[in-house]
Amino acid sequence: MTEKKANKHELRTRETRDLLLAAAETVFTRDGYEGAELGEIATLAGRTKGAIYAQFKSKEDIFLALVESRSLHHRARMQEALARSTTLEGNLAATRAFMLQMSKEREWTLLLLEFKLFSIRRPESQARLQSFYATVYGGNEERRYMDAIGPAPGGISRTDAIHALPAMITGLLLEHAFDPAHVGEEAIERVVGEVFDTLFL
């Protein structure tokens, strides 16, 4: 079945949405959720504030849409890396490389931290968040991870390891942003690599 080609209006709408999300990422990462202003996002994207409301209901809506979009992008990157491998060993190497790359992505990690603080402080948003998590992590996680990288070597399940390491990376990058003299980039990379090997190999 041939996919329907987008018309000019649909292409412009997608372009505007992409520009707004890119600008939102900059503003939310820099100013935090509370300090972010929709007018600043619109200006940075080269669009009007009305363009935001044509795409999103509110600041909360564009913030959650941004986190969802970037989360799906990172998941797609991981899936692409795994698709290039044909062995469990190759999958483990791809997963390790992905985690090491994540440890260098300060903006993404700060955005995730902002998102977690947002969700803790706004329990009324949990329904949307739970629905999104079901999309990303739905099904039998442990079985899916075991199929990709083999069974856990010790007492820590694949699921626990997959969730724990990014949480640790978030903490390390937060400390690096606060005190780069004592928590340097090279140290973070070494720690993440060692912890990965301990948890996964």
Biotite code that builds the C-alpha atoms (Angstrom):
import biotite.structure as struc

atoms = struc.array([
    struc.Atom([0.000, 0.000, 0.000], chain_id="A", res_id=1, res_name="MET", atom_name="CA", element="C"),
    struc.Atom([1.423, 3.374, -1.069], chain_id="A", res_id=2, res_name="THR", atom_name="CA", element="C"),
    struc.Atom([1.822, 5.914, 1.723], chain_id="A", res_id=3, res_name="GLU", atom_name="CA", element="C"),
    struc.Atom([-0.121, 9.116, 1.152], chain_id="A", res_id=4, res_name="LYS", atom_name="CA", element="C"),
    struc.Atom([2.175, 12.014, 0.344], chain_id="A", res_id=5, res_name="LYS", atom_name="CA", element="C"),
    struc.Atom([1.870, 15.009, 2.678], chain_id="A", res_id=6, res_name="ALA", atom_name="CA", element="C"),
    struc.Atom([0.536, 18.190, 1.112], chain_id="A", res_id=7, res_name="ASN", atom_name="CA", element="C"),
    struc.Atom([2.159, 21.608, 1.519], chain_id="A", res_id=8, res_name="LYS", atom_name="CA", element="C"),
    struc.Atom([-0.009, 22.551, 4.488], chain_id="A", res_id=9, res_name="HIS", atom_name="CA", element="C"),
    struc.Atom([0.849, 19.329, 6.326], chain_id="A", res_id=10, res_name="GLU", atom_name="CA", element="C"),
    struc.Atom([4.539, 19.816, 5.600], chain_id="A", res_id=11, res_name="LEU", atom_name="CA", element="C"),
    struc.Atom([4.424, 23.393, 6.935], chain_id="A", res_id=12, res_name="ARG", atom_name="CA", element="C"),
    struc.Atom([2.583, 22.200, 10.031], chain_id="A", res_id=13, res_name="THR", atom_name="CA", element="C"),
    struc.Atom([5.225, 19.539, 10.688], chain_id="A", res_id=14, res_name="ARG", atom_name="CA", element="C"),
    struc.Atom([8.016, 22.033, 10.105], chain_id="A", res_id=15, res_name="GLU", atom_name="CA", element="C"),
    struc.Atom([6.450, 24.478, 12.557], chain_id="A", res_id=16, res_name="THR", atom_name="CA", element="C"),
    struc.Atom([5.995, 21.750, 15.153], chain_id="A", res_id=17, res_name="ARG", atom_name="CA", element="C"),
    struc.Atom([9.622, 20.642, 14.781], chain_id="A", res_id=18, res_name="ASP", atom_name="CA", element="C"),
    struc.Atom([10.864, 24.231, 15.095], chain_id="A", res_id=19, res_name="LEU", atom_name="CA", element="C"),
    struc.Atom([8.730, 24.823, 18.188], chain_id="A", res_id=20, res_name="LEU", atom_name="CA", element="C"),
    struc.Atom([9.922, 21.625, 19.850], chain_id="A", res_id=21, res_name="LEU", atom_name="CA", element="C"),
    struc.Atom([13.569, 22.445, 19.114], chain_id="A", res_id=22, res_name="ALA", atom_name="CA", element="C"),
    struc.Atom([13.113, 25.917, 20.597], chain_id="A", res_id=23, res_name="ALA", atom_name="CA", element="C"),
    struc.Atom([11.220, 24.474, 23.556], chain_id="A", res_id=24, res_name="ALA", atom_name="CA", element="C"),
    struc.Atom([14.097, 22.100, 24.269], chain_id="A", res_id=25, res_name="GLU", atom_name="CA", element="C"),
    struc.Atom([16.505, 25.033, 24.462], chain_id="A", res_id=26, res_name="THR", atom_name="CA", element="C"),
    struc.Atom([14.236, 27.136, 26.673], chain_id="A", res_id=27, res_name="VAL", atom_name="CA", element="C"),
    struc.Atom([13.092, 24.385, 29.052], chain_id="A", res_id=28, res_name="PHE", atom_name="CA", element="C"),
    struc.Atom([16.652, 23.104, 29.489], chain_id="A", res_id=29, res_name="THR", atom_name="CA", element="C"),
    struc.Atom([17.983, 26.597, 30.116], chain_id="A", res_id=30, res_name="ARG", atom_name="CA", element="C"),
    struc.Atom([15.176, 28.072, 32.227], chain_id="A", res_id=31, res_name="ASP", atom_name="CA", element="C"),
    struc.Atom([13.406, 25.037, 33.682], chain_id="A", res_id=32, res_name="GLY", atom_name="CA", element="C"),
    struc.Atom([9.683, 24.406, 33.407], chain_id="A", res_id=33, res_name="TYR", atom_name="CA", element="C"),
    struc.Atom([8.643, 27.157, 35.806], chain_id="A", res_id=34, res_name="GLU", atom_name="CA", element="C"),
    struc.Atom([10.888, 29.786, 34.245], chain_id="A", res_id=35, res_name="GLY", atom_name="CA", element="C"),
    struc.Atom([10.131, 28.938, 30.610], chain_id="A", res_id=36, res_name="ALA", atom_name="CA", element="C"),
    struc.Atom([7.915, 31.353, 28.694], chain_id="A", res_id=37, res_name="GLU", atom_name="CA", element="C"),
    struc.Atom([5.910, 30.479, 25.603], chain_id="A", res_id=38, res_name="LEU", atom_name="CA", element="C"),
    struc.Atom([6.711, 33.851, 24.050], chain_id="A", res_id=39, res_name="GLY", atom_name="CA", element="C"),
    struc.Atom([10.424, 33.082, 24.264], chain_id="A", res_id=40, res_name="GLU", atom_name="CA", element="C"),
    struc.Atom([9.871, 29.681, 22.645], chain_id="A", res_id=41, res_name="ILE", atom_name="CA", element="C"),
    struc.Atom([7.899, 31.263, 19.807], chain_id="A", res_id=42, res_name="ALA", atom_name="CA", element="C"),
    struc.Atom([10.532, 33.958, 19.244], chain_id="A", res_id=43, res_name="THR", atom_name="CA", element="C"),
    struc.Atom([13.375, 31.452, 19.213], chain_id="A", res_id=44, res_name="LEU", atom_name="CA", element="C"),
    struc.Atom([11.456, 29.306, 16.706], chain_id="A", res_id=45, res_name="ALA", atom_name="CA", element="C"),
    struc.Atom([10.767, 32.311, 14.481], chain_id="A", res_id=46, res_name="GLY", atom_name="CA", element="C"),
    struc.Atom([7.027, 31.887, 14.939], chain_id="A", res_id=47, res_name="ARG", atom_name="CA", element="C"),
    struc.Atom([4.231, 33.730, 16.716], chain_id="A", res_id=48, res_name="THR", atom_name="CA", element="C"),
    struc.Atom([2.823, 32.744, 20.085], chain_id="A", res_id=49, res_name="LYS", atom_name="CA", element="C"),
    struc.Atom([-0.376, 31.864, 18.249], chain_id="A", res_id=50, res_name="GLY", atom_name="CA", element="C"),
    struc.Atom([1.545, 29.194, 16.352], chain_id="A", res_id=51, res_name="ALA", atom_name="CA", element="C"),
    struc.Atom([2.182, 27.444, 19.658], chain_id="A", res_id=52, res_name="ILE", atom_name="CA", element="C"),
    struc.Atom([-1.503, 27.394, 20.554], chain_id="A", res_id=53, res_name="TYR", atom_name="CA", element="C"),
    struc.Atom([-2.326, 26.082, 17.088], chain_id="A", res_id=54, res_name="ALA", atom_name="CA", element="C"),
    struc.Atom([-0.189, 23.023, 17.908], chain_id="A", res_id=55, res_name="GLN", atom_name="CA", element="C"),
    struc.Atom([-0.328, 22.712, 21.699], chain_id="A", res_id=56, res_name="PHE", atom_name="CA", element="C"),
    struc.Atom([-2.935, 23.431, 24.368], chain_id="A", res_id=57, res_name="LYS", atom_name="CA", element="C"),
    struc.Atom([-0.611, 24.910, 26.987], chain_id="A", res_id=58, res_name="SER", atom_name="CA", element="C"),
    struc.Atom([2.945, 25.141, 28.298], chain_id="A", res_id=59, res_name="LYS", atom_name="CA", element="C"),
    struc.Atom([2.428, 21.785, 29.986], chain_id="A", res_id=60, res_name="GLU", atom_name="CA", element="C"),
    struc.Atom([1.279, 20.268, 26.702], chain_id="A", res_id=61, res_name="ASP", atom_name="CA", element="C"),
    struc.Atom([4.319, 21.402, 24.714], chain_id="A", res_id=62, res_name="ILE", atom_name="CA", element="C"),
    struc.Atom([6.634, 20.352, 27.547], chain_id="A", res_id=63, res_name="PHE", atom_name="CA", element="C"),
    struc.Atom([5.216, 16.832, 27.709], chain_id="A", res_id=64, res_name="LEU", atom_name="CA", element="C"),
    struc.Atom([5.125, 16.603, 23.905], chain_id="A", res_id=65, res_name="ALA", atom_name="CA", element="C"),
    struc.Atom([8.810, 17.552, 23.865], chain_id="A", res_id=66, res_name="LEU", atom_name="CA", element="C"),
    struc.Atom([9.772, 14.884, 26.390], chain_id="A", res_id=67, res_name="VAL", atom_name="CA", element="C"),
    struc.Atom([7.712, 12.290, 24.550], chain_id="A", res_id=68, res_name="GLU", atom_name="CA", element="C"),
    struc.Atom([9.240, 13.235, 21.195], chain_id="A", res_id=69, res_name="SER", atom_name="CA", element="C"),
    struc.Atom([12.815, 13.144, 22.475], chain_id="A", res_id=70, res_name="ARG", atom_name="CA", element="C"),
    struc.Atom([12.236, 9.893, 24.388], chain_id="A", res_id=71, res_name="SER", atom_name="CA", element="C"),
    struc.Atom([10.910, 8.197, 21.264], chain_id="A", res_id=72, res_name="LEU", atom_name="CA", element="C"),
    struc.Atom([13.863, 9.569, 19.288], chain_id="A", res_id=73, res_name="HIS", atom_name="CA", element="C"),
    struc.Atom([16.328, 8.051, 21.759], chain_id="A", res_id=74, res_name="HIS", atom_name="CA", element="C"),
    struc.Atom([14.467, 4.748, 21.747], chain_id="A", res_id=75, res_name="ARG", atom_name="CA", element="C"),
    struc.Atom([14.601, 4.710, 17.930], chain_id="A", res_id=76, res_name="ALA", atom_name="CA", element="C"),
    struc.Atom([18.364, 5.332, 18.061], chain_id="A", res_id=77, res_name="ARG", atom_name="CA", element="C"),
    struc.Atom([18.790, 2.385, 20.404], chain_id="A", res_id=78, res_name="MET", atom_name="CA", element="C"),
    struc.Atom([16.649, 0.163, 18.187], chain_id="A", res_id=79, res_name="GLN", atom_name="CA", element="C"),
    struc.Atom([18.656, 1.165, 15.115], chain_id="A", res_id=80, res_name="GLU", atom_name="CA", element="C"),
    struc.Atom([21.903, 0.315, 16.897], chain_id="A", res_id=81, res_name="ALA", atom_name="CA", element="C"),
    struc.Atom([20.553, -3.094, 17.917], chain_id="A", res_id=82, res_name="LEU", atom_name="CA", element="C"),
    struc.Atom([19.283, -3.736, 14.392], chain_id="A", res_id=83, res_name="ALA", atom_name="CA", element="C"),
    struc.Atom([22.844, -3.436, 13.072], chain_id="A", res_id=84, res_name="ARG", atom_name="CA", element="C"),
    struc.Atom([23.967, -6.287, 15.328], chain_id="A", res_id=85, res_name="SER", atom_name="CA", element="C"),
    struc.Atom([23.334, -9.996, 14.848], chain_id="A", res_id=86, res_name="THR", atom_name="CA", element="C"),
    struc.Atom([24.654, -11.357, 18.165], chain_id="A", res_id=87, res_name="THR", atom_name="CA", element="C"),
    struc.Atom([23.997, -10.906, 21.885], chain_id="A", res_id=88, res_name="LEU", atom_name="CA", element="C"),
    struc.Atom([27.580, -9.704, 22.280], chain_id="A", res_id=89, res_name="GLU", atom_name="CA", element="C"),
    struc.Atom([27.024, -7.100, 19.586], chain_id="A", res_id=90, res_name="GLY", atom_name="CA", element="C"),
    struc.Atom([23.795, -6.003, 21.247], chain_id="A", res_id=91, res_name="ASN", atom_name="CA", element="C"),
    struc.Atom([25.578, -5.602, 24.581], chain_id="A", res_id=92, res_name="LEU", atom_name="CA", element="C"),
    struc.Atom([28.290, -3.532, 22.902], chain_id="A", res_id=93, res_name="ALA", atom_name="CA", element="C"),
    struc.Atom([25.626, -1.357, 21.247], chain_id="A", res_id=94, res_name="ALA", atom_name="CA", element="C"),
    struc.Atom([23.844, -0.886, 24.574], chain_id="A", res_id=95, res_name="THR", atom_name="CA", element="C"),
    struc.Atom([27.105, 0.062, 26.278], chain_id="A", res_id=96, res_name="ARG", atom_name="CA", element="C"),
    struc.Atom([27.908, 2.584, 23.541], chain_id="A", res_id=97, res_name="ALA", atom_name="CA", element="C"),
    struc.Atom([24.410, 4.043, 23.867], chain_id="A", res_id=98, res_name="PHE", atom_name="CA", element="C"),
    struc.Atom([24.798, 4.508, 27.629], chain_id="A", res_id=99, res_name="MET", atom_name="CA", element="C"),
    struc.Atom([28.218, 6.114, 27.190], chain_id="A", res_id=100, res_name="LEU", atom_name="CA", element="C"),
    struc.Atom([26.768, 8.489, 24.608], chain_id="A", res_id=101, res_name="GLN", atom_name="CA", element="C"),
    struc.Atom([23.925, 9.336, 26.972], chain_id="A", res_id=102, res_name="MET", atom_name="CA", element="C"),
    struc.Atom([26.504, 10.297, 29.598], chain_id="A", res_id=103, res_name="SER", atom_name="CA", element="C"),
    struc.Atom([27.678, 13.054, 27.227], chain_id="A", res_id=104, res_name="LYS", atom_name="CA", element="C"),
    struc.Atom([24.220, 14.462, 26.450], chain_id="A", res_id=105, res_name="GLU", atom_name="CA", element="C"),
    struc.Atom([23.910, 17.110, 29.139], chain_id="A", res_id=106, res_name="ARG", atom_name="CA", element="C"),
    struc.Atom([20.904, 18.917, 27.627], chain_id="A", res_id=107, res_name="GLU", atom_name="CA", element="C"),
    struc.Atom([18.844, 15.744, 27.256], chain_id="A", res_id=108, res_name="TRP", atom_name="CA", element="C"),
    struc.Atom([19.678, 14.635, 30.777], chain_id="A", res_id=109, res_name="THR", atom_name="CA", element="C"),
    struc.Atom([18.748, 18.015, 32.269], chain_id="A", res_id=110, res_name="LEU", atom_name="CA", element="C"),
    struc.Atom([15.479, 17.907, 30.347], chain_id="A", res_id=111, res_name="LEU", atom_name="CA", element="C"),
    struc.Atom([14.763, 14.461, 31.795], chain_id="A", res_id=112, res_name="LEU", atom_name="CA", element="C"),
    struc.Atom([15.507, 15.764, 35.278], chain_id="A", res_id=113, res_name="LEU", atom_name="CA", element="C"),
    struc.Atom([13.140, 18.680, 34.737], chain_id="A", res_id=114, res_name="GLU", atom_name="CA", element="C"),
    struc.Atom([10.503, 16.244, 33.529], chain_id="A", res_id=115, res_name="PHE", atom_name="CA", element="C"),
    struc.Atom([10.865, 14.039, 36.605], chain_id="A", res_id=116, res_name="LYS", atom_name="CA", element="C"),
    struc.Atom([10.552, 17.011, 38.948], chain_id="A", res_id=117, res_name="LEU", atom_name="CA", element="C"),
    struc.Atom([7.513, 18.151, 36.972], chain_id="A", res_id=118, res_name="PHE", atom_name="CA", element="C"),
    struc.Atom([5.798, 14.768, 37.258], chain_id="A", res_id=119, res_name="SER", atom_name="CA", element="C"),
    struc.Atom([6.510, 14.494, 40.991], chain_id="A", res_id=120, res_name="ILE", atom_name="CA", element="C"),
    struc.Atom([5.005, 17.925, 41.639], chain_id="A", res_id=121, res_name="ARG", atom_name="CA", element="C"),
    struc.Atom([1.970, 17.440, 39.388], chain_id="A", res_id=122, res_name="ARG", atom_name="CA", element="C"),
    struc.Atom([0.239, 14.156, 40.193], chain_id="A", res_id=123, res_name="PRO", atom_name="CA", element="C"),
    struc.Atom([-2.714, 15.270, 38.054], chain_id="A", res_id=124, res_name="GLU", atom_name="CA", element="C"),
    struc.Atom([-0.518, 14.691, 34.994], chain_id="A", res_id=125, res_name="SER", atom_name="CA", element="C"),
    struc.Atom([0.118, 11.060, 35.910], chain_id="A", res_id=126, res_name="GLN", atom_name="CA", element="C"),
    struc.Atom([-2.547, 9.661, 33.559], chain_id="A", res_id=127, res_name="ALA", atom_name="CA", element="C"),
    struc.Atom([-0.788, 11.022, 30.471], chain_id="A", res_id=128, res_name="ARG", atom_name="CA", element="C"),
    struc.Atom([2.607, 10.052, 31.821], chain_id="A", res_id=129, res_name="LEU", atom_name="CA", element="C"),
    struc.Atom([1.516, 6.504, 32.598], chain_id="A", res_id=130, res_name="GLN", atom_name="CA", element="C"),
    struc.Atom([0.018, 6.163, 29.131], chain_id="A", res_id=131, res_name="SER", atom_name="CA", element="C"),
    struc.Atom([3.281, 7.319, 27.591], chain_id="A", res_id=132, res_name="PHE", atom_name="CA", element="C"),
    struc.Atom([5.382, 4.987, 29.718], chain_id="A", res_id=133, res_name="TYR", atom_name="CA", element="C"),
    struc.Atom([3.122, 2.114, 28.677], chain_id="A", res_id=134, res_name="ALA", atom_name="CA", element="C"),
    struc.Atom([3.936, 2.982, 25.057], chain_id="A", res_id=135, res_name="THR", atom_name="CA", element="C"),
    struc.Atom([7.687, 3.092, 25.672], chain_id="A", res_id=136, res_name="VAL", atom_name="CA", element="C"),
    struc.Atom([8.083, 0.297, 28.211], chain_id="A", res_id=137, res_name="TYR", atom_name="CA", element="C"),
    struc.Atom([4.900, -1.717, 27.702], chain_id="A", res_id=138, res_name="GLY", atom_name="CA", element="C"),
    struc.Atom([4.797, -5.489, 27.741], chain_id="A", res_id=139, res_name="GLY", atom_name="CA", element="C"),
    struc.Atom([7.191, -7.852, 29.466], chain_id="A", res_id=140, res_name="ASN", atom_name="CA", element="C"),
    struc.Atom([10.280, -5.675, 29.808], chain_id="A", res_id=141, res_name="GLU", atom_name="CA", element="C"),
    struc.Atom([12.515, -8.356, 31.273], chain_id="A", res_id=142, res_name="GLU", atom_name="CA", element="C"),
    struc.Atom([11.749, -10.802, 28.471], chain_id="A", res_id=143, res_name="ARG", atom_name="CA", element="C"),
    struc.Atom([12.372, -8.130, 25.838], chain_id="A", res_id=144, res_name="ARG", atom_name="CA", element="C"),
    struc.Atom([15.724, -7.185, 27.358], chain_id="A", res_id=145, res_name="TYR", atom_name="CA", element="C"),
    struc.Atom([16.747, -10.826, 27.789], chain_id="A", res_id=146, res_name="MET", atom_name="CA", element="C"),
    struc.Atom([15.953, -11.486, 24.140], chain_id="A", res_id=147, res_name="ASP", atom_name="CA", element="C"),
    struc.Atom([18.150, -8.541, 23.139], chain_id="A", res_id=148, res_name="ALA", atom_name="CA", element="C"),
    struc.Atom([21.150, -8.859, 25.466], chain_id="A", res_id=149, res_name="ILE", atom_name="CA", element="C"),
    struc.Atom([20.792, -12.229, 27.157], chain_id="A", res_id=150, res_name="GLY", atom_name="CA", element="C"),
    struc.Atom([19.873, -13.173, 30.727], chain_id="A", res_id=151, res_name="PRO", atom_name="CA", element="C"),
    struc.Atom([21.150, -11.168, 33.686], chain_id="A", res_id=152, res_name="ALA", atom_name="CA", element="C"),
    struc.Atom([24.525, -12.465, 34.927], chain_id="A", res_id=153, res_name="PRO", atom_name="CA", element="C"),
    struc.Atom([23.819, -11.895, 38.625], chain_id="A", res_id=154, res_name="GLY", atom_name="CA", element="C"),
    struc.Atom([21.148, -10.843, 41.095], chain_id="A", res_id=155, res_name="GLY", atom_name="CA", element="C"),
    struc.Atom([20.163, -7.607, 39.326], chain_id="A", res_id=156, res_name="ILE", atom_name="CA", element="C"),
    struc.Atom([17.543, -8.070, 36.627], chain_id="A", res_id=157, res_name="SER", atom_name="CA", element="C"),
    struc.Atom([17.968, -6.624, 33.153], chain_id="A", res_id=158, res_name="ARG", atom_name="CA", element="C"),
    struc.Atom([14.983, -4.342, 33.786], chain_id="A", res_id=159, res_name="THR", atom_name="CA", element="C"),
    struc.Atom([16.451, -2.954, 37.018], chain_id="A", res_id=160, res_name="ASP", atom_name="CA", element="C"),
    struc.Atom([19.825, -2.400, 35.356], chain_id="A", res_id=161, res_name="ALA", atom_name="CA", element="C"),
    struc.Atom([18.293, -0.669, 32.318], chain_id="A", res_id=162, res_name="ILE", atom_name="CA", element="C"),
    struc.Atom([16.423, 1.763, 34.577], chain_id="A", res_id=163, res_name="HIS", atom_name="CA", element="C"),
    struc.Atom([19.139, 2.229, 37.200], chain_id="A", res_id=164, res_name="ALA", atom_name="CA", element="C"),
    struc.Atom([22.048, 3.200, 34.952], chain_id="A", res_id=165, res_name="LEU", atom_name="CA", element="C"),
    struc.Atom([20.317, 6.178, 33.248], chain_id="A", res_id=166, res_name="PRO", atom_name="CA", element="C"),
    struc.Atom([19.214, 7.369, 36.704], chain_id="A", res_id=167, res_name="ALA", atom_name="CA", element="C"),
    struc.Atom([22.838, 7.280, 37.816], chain_id="A", res_id=168, res_name="MET", atom_name="CA", element="C"),
    struc.Atom([23.915, 9.105, 34.660], chain_id="A", res_id=169, res_name="ILE", atom_name="CA", element="C"),
    struc.Atom([21.364, 11.831, 35.397], chain_id="A", res_id=170, res_name="THR", atom_name="CA", element="C"),
    struc.Atom([22.854, 12.303, 38.856], chain_id="A", res_id=171, res_name="GLY", atom_name="CA", element="C"),
    struc.Atom([26.418, 12.402, 37.554], chain_id="A", res_id=172, res_name="LEU", atom_name="CA", element="C"),
    struc.Atom([25.620, 14.978, 34.883], chain_id="A", res_id=173, res_name="LEU", atom_name="CA", element="C"),
    struc.Atom([23.759, 17.088, 37.424], chain_id="A", res_id=174, res_name="LEU", atom_name="CA", element="C"),
    struc.Atom([26.857, 17.058, 39.628], chain_id="A", res_id=175, res_name="GLU", atom_name="CA", element="C"),
    struc.Atom([29.014, 17.875, 36.599], chain_id="A", res_id=176, res_name="HIS", atom_name="CA", element="C"),
    struc.Atom([26.826, 20.888, 35.798], chain_id="A", res_id=177, res_name="ALA", atom_name="CA", element="C"),
    struc.Atom([27.119, 22.006, 39.430], chain_id="A", res_id=178, res_name="PHE", atom_name="CA", element="C"),
    struc.Atom([30.794, 21.221, 40.031], chain_id="A", res_id=179, res_name="ASP", atom_name="CA", element="C"),
    struc.Atom([32.693, 20.326, 36.834], chain_id="A", res_id=180, res_name="PRO", atom_name="CA", element="C"),
    struc.Atom([36.046, 20.647, 38.591], chain_id="A", res_id=181, res_name="ALA", atom_name="CA", element="C"),
    struc.Atom([35.346, 17.599, 40.767], chain_id="A", res_id=182, res_name="HIS", atom_name="CA", element="C"),
    struc.Atom([33.030, 15.614, 38.478], chain_id="A", res_id=183, res_name="VAL", atom_name="CA", element="C"),
    struc.Atom([34.657, 15.836, 35.063], chain_id="A", res_id=184, res_name="GLY", atom_name="CA", element="C"),
    struc.Atom([33.534, 14.403, 31.737], chain_id="A", res_id=185, res_name="GLU", atom_name="CA", element="C"),
    struc.Atom([36.307, 11.796, 31.620], chain_id="A", res_id=186, res_name="GLU", atom_name="CA", element="C"),
    struc.Atom([35.493, 10.623, 35.137], chain_id="A", res_id=187, res_name="ALA", atom_name="CA", element="C"),
    struc.Atom([31.818, 10.273, 34.234], chain_id="A", res_id=188, res_name="ILE", atom_name="CA", element="C"),
    struc.Atom([32.674, 8.194, 31.176], chain_id="A", res_id=189, res_name="GLU", atom_name="CA", element="C"),
    struc.Atom([34.928, 5.898, 33.223], chain_id="A", res_id=190, res_name="ARG", atom_name="CA", element="C"),
    struc.Atom([32.324, 5.450, 35.964], chain_id="A", res_id=191, res_name="VAL", atom_name="CA", element="C"),
    struc.Atom([29.501, 4.749, 33.517], chain_id="A", res_id=192, res_name="VAL", atom_name="CA", element="C"),
    struc.Atom([31.625, 2.208, 31.655], chain_id="A", res_id=193, res_name="GLY", atom_name="CA", element="C"),
    struc.Atom([32.662, 0.418, 34.856], chain_id="A", res_id=194, res_name="GLU", atom_name="CA", element="C"),
    struc.Atom([29.123, 0.350, 36.252], chain_id="A", res_id=195, res_name="VAL", atom_name="CA", element="C"),
    struc.Atom([27.751, -0.924, 32.940], chain_id="A", res_id=196, res_name="PHE", atom_name="CA", element="C"),
    struc.Atom([30.281, -3.756, 32.920], chain_id="A", res_id=197, res_name="ASP", atom_name="CA", element="C"),
    struc.Atom([29.396, -4.640, 36.516], chain_id="A", res_id=198, res_name="THR", atom_name="CA", element="C"),
    struc.Atom([25.646, -4.633, 35.918], chain_id="A", res_id=199, res_name="LEU", atom_name="CA", element="C"),
    struc.Atom([25.466, -6.122, 32.443], chain_id="A", res_id=200, res_name="PHE", atom_name="CA", element="C"),
    struc.Atom([28.474, -8.387, 31.816], chain_id="A", res_id=201, res_name="LEU", atom_name="CA", element="C"),
])
